[in-house]
Amino acid sequence: MRAAVYTAAGTPADVLSVTDIDEPHAGPGQVRVAVRAAGVNPIDWKIVRGLTGKSPAAPTVPGIDAAGIVDEVGEGVTGARVGDAVFGQATGGSAAQFAVLTAWATKPDAVPFDVAGALGVVGETAVRVLDLLGLPSGATVVVDGASGGVGIATVQVALARGLTVIGTAGEGNQDFVRSLGALPTPHGPGLADRVRALAPGGVDGGVDTAGRGSVRDLVELTGDPAKVVTIADFGAAELGVQVTGGGSGQAERLARIAELLADGRLEMPIAGTFPLERIGAAYAESEAGHVRGKLVLVP
Ligand SMILES: NC(=O)c1ccc[n+]([C@@H]2O[C@H](COP(=O)([O-])OP(=O)(O)OC[C@H]3O[C@@H](n4cnc5c(N)ncnc54)[C@H](OP(=O)(O)O)[C@@H]3O)[C@@H](O)[C@H]2O)c1
């Protein structure tokens, strides 16, 4: 199959190339898809750069997000058949013609492959962080980084749960965050004061998707570190903040994303679509840190 691969950690544009490699196959509990779209996430270029400490022992396909058509069903899998359109999270890479998924949900018919293929990581993460907070309908949550992939999904999942959402973004993304249904405010220094002005009744929970130092403000606003979750500030655990990086239950959370997609309560703007050959450019754009929505690779 055609796939983007790298054999040494480094700058994505330098170390990634498209070549023919052996196809992967679905193991027990897995499905293989013919990939129609593969979303780009910051973790992809972090891994290619070697920032997570992993160094490839053999040509390695990057990427986790994928949507496509099931063409192999592994032993023990129930509820998925050859020909189904699904989206989810891959093991062994997704920037390729075929990918093996370890967690997936059925793609609603009306949802394009690029949108579904961009939600495997950010959609699952959004449900995960809000489950960890466990806020009741009517509560108020602050989402730092509301204009990014995880933030956009988190805002919409929170609104669907009946929460009031205050979302931070850069100056150019204030109207965009408002269009999602959140109260926008700029990110960065002074956050706690700006949020207090927007939420005179107080803040019940905080989600840090950006890892840019907002957790102290979020703890101050909520009055309790246990009411703050971060996905990107791994030093924040020492404050008592909840730090989450994955765990189990991805398929259940993806099923909830599929429901929201089917109901029209979750949308994800596609900020750019790239052929596999331009994976280095896609990763560079993600790395610049201000994509409004998701970038998607099409094999
Ligand atoms: N632990 C996990 O399970 C998990 C899962 C998924 C992602 N992550 C990590 O979470 C992070 C975000 O992922 P993503 O996919 O949402 O990235 P993304 O799409 O690149 O979004 C980045 C966001 O950060 C915002 N931002 C930039 N500078 C900021 C600042 N100084 N303060 C606050 N926000 C700022 C951007 O806003 P503007 O563009 O409006 O400035 C944008 O909303 C990445 O580090 C990723 O690796 C972790």
The ligand as a Gaussian input file, in Angstrom:
#p B3LYP/6-31G(d) Opt

LIG

0 1
 N       -3.868000      14.185000      26.640000
 C       -4.679000      13.872000      25.654000
 O       -5.462000      12.916000      25.713000
 C       -4.666000      14.733000      24.428000
 C       -5.577000      14.503000      23.391000
 C       -5.592000      15.360000      22.291000
 C       -4.691000      16.435000      22.223000
 N       -3.792000      16.596000      23.229000
 C       -2.860000      17.744000      23.197000
 O       -3.642000      18.907000      23.446000
 C       -3.082000      20.019000      22.765000
 C       -4.159000      20.676000      21.891000
 O       -4.535000      19.789000      20.866000
 P       -5.447000      20.324000      19.664000
 O       -5.597000      19.205000      18.724000
 O       -6.663000      20.972000      20.182000
 O       -4.468000      21.447000      19.058000
 P       -4.774000      22.623000      18.034000
 O       -5.911000      22.246000      17.161000
 O       -3.484000      22.979000      17.423000
 O       -5.318000      23.845000      18.944000
 C       -4.453000      24.631000      19.700000
 C       -5.265000      25.651000      20.487000
 O       -4.382000      26.330000      21.371000
 C       -4.780000      27.690000      21.388000
 N       -3.700000      28.508000      21.887000
 C       -2.598000      28.961000      21.246000
 N       -1.873000      29.690000      22.094000
 C       -2.516000      29.697000      23.282000
 C       -2.268000      30.292000      24.542000
 N       -1.183000      31.020000      24.775000
 N       -3.147000      30.064000      25.544000
 C       -4.249000      29.328000      25.349000
 N       -4.543000      28.744000      24.166000
 C       -3.676000      28.942000      23.157000
 C       -5.159000      27.985000      19.956000
 O       -5.965000      29.161000      19.900000
 P       -5.796000      30.314000      18.779000
 O       -5.399000      29.659000      17.479000
 O       -7.163000      30.938000      18.720000
 O       -4.733000      31.234000      19.312000
 C       -5.958000      26.721000      19.658000
 O       -7.263000      26.874000      20.146000
 C       -1.875000      19.475000      22.013000
 O       -0.721000      19.676000      22.814000
 C       -2.160000      17.997000      21.892000
 O       -0.996000      17.205000      21.730000
 C       -3.759000      15.782000      24.323000

